[in-house]
Structure formats: C-alpha cells, structure tokens
Amino acid sequence: MQYDEKLIVEQLADPQTRRKAFEAVVRHYGPQLYWKIRRFVLVHEDADDVLQNTFVKAWVNLSDFRNLSKISTWLYSIAVNESLDFLRKQKNKKNTIADGNIGVANMLQADTYFDGDKTMALLHEAVASLPDVQRMVFSLRYFDNMKYSEMSQMLKTSEGALKASYHIAAQKVATYVKLRE
C-alpha cells in the first residue's frame, strides 16, 4: 500500500481511524527513524529503546501535531529529543561512549547490525567523541544532508548557531580521523 501523507494526516485527526493511521506511520517511518537514532546512540538495543520511546511520545502527544510541518519532521524532532535525553542519562551514569572513548570502531565492527568498514567505524567513533549537540548537528547535516532551516526548526536554535556547531564538529572529526589513520 502506498503511503499518502495527506490521507494519513486526515486519518490521524479522526478517532475512528487514528490507530490504523498511526500504525501506517510506524511502518513507514520506523526504519528511517531507527537509523537516525542509531547514529546518535550507536548500540542497537539502545536505539530500539529510543525508537520505541519516540513512537510512544508521538502517540501520547498526537493531538499536538498541528500539520504545520510534515509528519517526518515532527517525528524526527521527537527522536532527536529522545536521543539527547538518552545521551544525557548515559552521561549521568558515567557510562557514555563520548566520555569513555572505549573504541567505538571496534564495538561497531563487532556489532552484527553494523555493515560498514573500518574507515566508516572510525568516522562513527570520531562522531561519538563529539559533545552531544555537535554530534546531533553533524549527524543530521553530514549523514542525512538535512538543511539548516529544518534543523533550526527541529532543535529550536538559530541557523547561524547550527552552522558554527557543524563547522567546529567537522574540524574535530577530521582531526580525530587523521590522528588515528
């Protein structure tokens, strides 16, 4: 069945068809959201948890969706915030990858869900070493080619601040990779 955003939005607004429409949203956006989240939290099980939390939050707050943006933008915003919350909790537990520098490249290569090579694993390790917000901005821009205007709306910050964060993050990533090649 073809995914029709306009029809889904109409069905989400109707209590009679809301559940079925939301199931279509989950099926359609689940894989995309999973991989976006996975770039931030890196571990499969954690990404699954964050994805589930994203969809629970979306369902609970469905009445907040005003159709001012696409469903994907709204969901990505929730996913980004859930990912940041997860990372903050991990940091509070002193069990974060960014603090520990525990060899994300090795961890990813051992992960059955990771299909990249050593260079890609090193890139992910470099990205994981970034502070949370820089990691988020870098990942959204580099991996997802997201426009700064979309990021600005999602992260509720100025485009200028996002461009600066991306530039600094890109320099840090390049330096990290050069030092470890």
SVG drawing of the C-alpha trace seen along z (x, -y; Angstrom):
<svg xmlns="http://www.w3.org/2000/svg" viewBox="-15 -33 63 43">
<polyline fill="none" stroke="black" stroke-width="0.4" points="0.0,0.0 1.3,-3.4 1.9,-5.9 -0.2,-9.0 0.8,-11.7 -2.3,-13.8 -4.6,-10.9 -2.7,-9.7 -3.0,-13.2 -6.7,-13.2 -7.0,-9.7 -4.8,-10.7 -7.3,-13.5 -10.3,-11.1 -10.6,-9.0 -12.1,-6.2 -9.1,-5.7 -6.3,-7.1 -4.9,-3.8 -4.7,-2.3 -3.1,-5.5 -0.6,-5.6 0.4,-2.0 1.0,-3.1 3.2,-5.9 5.2,-3.5 5.7,-1.1 6.6,-3.9 9.0,-5.9 10.2,-3.2 13.3,-2.1 14.3,-5.7 14.0,-6.8 15.9,-3.8 18.9,-4.6 18.8,-8.3 18.7,-7.4 21.3,-4.7 23.8,-7.3 23.4,-9.1 23.3,-6.2 25.3,-3.6 24.1,-0.5 21.3,1.5 19.3,2.2 19.6,-1.4 18.4,-2.6 15.4,-0.2 14.5,-1.6 14.8,-5.2 12.8,-4.4 10.0,-2.9 10.1,-5.9 9.8,-8.2 6.7,-6.4 5.1,-6.3 5.7,-10.0 4.3,-10.7 1.2,-8.6 0.6,-10.3 1.1,-13.7 -0.7,-13.1 -3.1,-16.0 0.0,-18.3 0.6,-17.6 -0.8,-20.6 0.1,-19.7 2.3,-22.8 5.2,-20.5 5.5,-17.1 4.9,-14.1 8.6,-13.1 9.8,-16.5 7.6,-16.1 8.8,-12.6 12.5,-13.4 12.2,-16.3 10.8,-13.8 13.5,-11.3 16.3,-13.9 15.0,-15.0 14.6,-11.4 18.1,-10.6 19.5,-13.7 17.6,-12.7 19.1,-9.2 22.6,-10.5 22.2,-12.8 21.1,-9.9 24.0,-7.9 26.4,-10.7 24.8,-11.0 25.6,-7.3 29.2,-7.9 28.7,-5.2 28.8,-7.3 30.8,-6.5 31.9,-10.1 33.4,-10.2 35.0,-6.8 36.5,-6.7 36.2,-3.0 36.8,-2.1 33.6,-2.7 35.2,-1.5 35.9,1.9 32.5,2.1 30.7,1.2 32.7,3.7 31.7,6.4 28.1,5.4 26.1,7.7 23.9,4.8 26.8,2.6 27.7,3.2 30.4,0.6 34.2,1.0 37.0,-0.1 37.0,-3.6 33.3,-4.1 33.7,-2.7 36.4,-5.2 34.2,-8.0 31.5,-6.9 34.0,-6.8 35.1,-10.4 31.4,-11.5 30.8,-9.7 33.6,-11.7 31.8,-15.0 29.7,-16.8 26.0,-15.8 24.7,-18.8 27.7,-18.9 27.2,-15.1 23.5,-15.7 24.1,-18.6 27.0,-16.9 25.0,-13.7 21.9,-15.4 23.9,-17.5 26.6,-15.0 24.6,-11.7 21.1,-13.0 22.0,-16.1 19.4,-18.0 19.0,-21.7 19.9,-24.1 16.5,-25.6 14.9,-22.2 17.4,-21.6 16.7,-25.1 13.0,-24.2 13.7,-20.8 16.3,-21.8 14.8,-25.3 18.0,-27.2 19.3,-29.6 20.8,-28.6 23.9,-30.5 24.5,-28.6 23.9,-25.3 26.4,-26.3 29.0,-27.2 28.4,-23.9 28.7,-21.9 31.9,-23.7 33.5,-23.0 32.3,-19.4 33.6,-18.8 37.1,-20.1 37.1,-17.9 36.1,-14.8 38.7,-15.5 41.4,-15.9 40.3,-12.8 40.4,-10.6 43.8,-12.0 45.3,-11.2 44.1,-7.6 44.6,-6.6"/>
</svg>
